[in-house]
């Protein structure tokens, strides 16, 4: 699926959330979409579960 097509789908999802659910739903859909995008980029880059564990261990120190 091409990037413009994915952007169109994301925009339509945000529009539906904003129209039917209000501004709070719009923000929730936008935040979850951003999280999904970040996780997808991480997985495409060869992400590893150990990377996540190490990041949490470093933040506790």
C-alpha positions as a Markdown table, in Angstrom:
| # | Residue | x | y | z |
|---|---|---|---|---|
| 1 | Unk | 0.0 | 0.0 | 0.0 |
| 2 | Unk | 1.4 | 3.4 | -0.9 |
| 3 | Unk | 2.2 | 6.1 | 1.6 |
| 4 | Unk | -0.4 | 8.6 | 0.1 |
| 5 | Unk | -3.1 | 5.9 | 0.3 |
| 6 | Unk | -2.2 | 5.2 | 4.0 |
| 7 | Unk | -2.3 | 8.9 | 4.7 |
| 8 | Unk | -5.7 | 9.2 | 3.2 |
| 9 | Unk | -7.0 | 6.3 | 5.3 |
| 10 | Unk | -5.6 | 7.8 | 8.4 |
| 11 | Unk | -7.2 | 11.2 | 7.6 |
| 12 | Unk | -10.5 | 9.6 | 7.0 |
| 13 | Unk | -10.3 | 7.8 | 10.3 |
| 14 | Unk | -9.5 | 11.0 | 12.1 |
| 15 | Unk | -12.4 | 12.8 | 10.3 |
| 16 | Unk | -14.9 | 10.1 | 11.3 |
| 17 | Unk | -13.7 | 10.1 | 14.9 |
| 18 | Unk | -13.9 | 13.9 | 15.1 |
| 19 | Unk | -17.4 | 14.0 | 13.5 |
| 20 | Unk | -19.0 | 11.2 | 15.5 |
| 21 | Unk | -17.0 | 11.2 | 18.7 |
| 22 | Unk | -16.0 | 14.7 | 19.2 |
| 23 | Unk | -12.6 | 16.2 | 19.9 |
| 24 | Unk | -11.6 | 13.7 | 22.6 |
| 25 | Unk | -12.2 | 10.8 | 20.2 |
| 26 | Unk | -10.2 | 12.7 | 17.5 |
| 27 | Unk | -7.2 | 13.0 | 19.9 |
| 28 | Unk | -7.4 | 9.4 | 21.0 |
| 29 | Unk | -7.4 | 8.2 | 17.4 |
| 30 | Unk | -4.5 | 10.5 | 16.6 |
| 31 | Unk | -2.5 | 9.3 | 19.6 |
| 32 | Unk | -3.1 | 5.6 | 18.9 |
| 33 | Unk | -2.3 | 6.2 | 15.2 |
| 34 | Unk | 1.0 | 7.8 | 16.1 |
| 35 | Unk | 1.8 | 5.0 | 18.4 |
| 36 | Unk | 1.0 | 2.4 | 15.7 |
| 37 | Unk | 3.2 | 4.3 | 13.2 |
| 38 | Unk | 6.1 | 4.4 | 15.7 |
| 39 | Unk | 5.8 | 0.7 | 16.4 |
| 40 | Unk | 5.6 | -0.1 | 12.7 |
| 41 | Unk | 8.7 | 1.9 | 12.0 |
| 42 | Unk | 10.5 | 0.2 | 14.8 |
| 43 | Unk | 9.5 | -3.3 | 13.6 |
| 44 | Unk | 10.5 | -2.4 | 10.0 |
| 45 | Unk | 13.9 | -1.3 | 11.2 |
| 46 | Unk | 14.6 | -4.8 | 12.7 |
| 47 | Unk | 13.4 | -4.0 | 16.2 |
| 48 | Unk | 14.0 | -6.5 | 18.9 |
| 49 | Unk | 12.2 | -7.1 | 22.2 |
| 50 | Unk | 15.5 | -6.8 | 24.0 |
| 51 | Unk | 15.7 | -3.2 | 22.8 |
| 52 | Unk | 12.5 | -2.3 | 24.6 |
| 53 | Unk | 13.6 | -4.1 | 27.8 |
| 54 | Unk | 16.9 | -2.3 | 27.7 |
| 55 | Unk | 15.3 | 1.0 | 27.3 |
| 56 | Unk | 13.1 | 0.5 | 30.3 |
| 57 | Unk | 16.0 | -0.7 | 32.4 |
| 58 | Unk | 18.0 | 2.4 | 31.4 |
| 59 | Unk | 15.2 | 4.7 | 32.4 |
| 60 | Unk | 15.0 | 3.2 | 35.9 |
| 61 | Unk | 18.6 | 4.0 | 36.7 |
